[in-house]
Amino acid sequence: MKDMKAIGIDLGTTNSCVAVRHEDGTYKVITNFETRRNTTPSVVLFDEEGNLVDVGEKAKRSREAVLKPELVIYEAKRLMGRKFNSPEVQDFRKIAPFQIVSGKNGDA
């Protein structure tokens, strides 16, 4: 197992970070290619058909983020592991510009 590489992901509500553990035991945080920072905004932009358009800074600063905020998903971590009918999800639905729906198993 000494030669095994691993990837770690810190999925944050606001920003996310990814690091790689190398064979020699050292770690390297993956730098965001656009900003050269170690974190990337946890933001995803879709088009009106539901296709992925962009992520991170580009999604956050996109024209659609202003003109069509319902296409920009952010703070999705708040929904992970929560039931659609939970008070937390229902409160978030009141302020989120994007649609939050119930999955087949009742999760948000």
Buried (B, 14 or more C-beta within 10 A) or exposed (E): EEEEEEEEEEEBEEBBBBBEBEEEEEEEBBEBEEEEEEBBBBBBBBEEEEEEBBBBBBBBBBEBBEEBEEBBBBBBEBBEEBBBEBEEBBEBBEEBEBEBEEEEEEBB
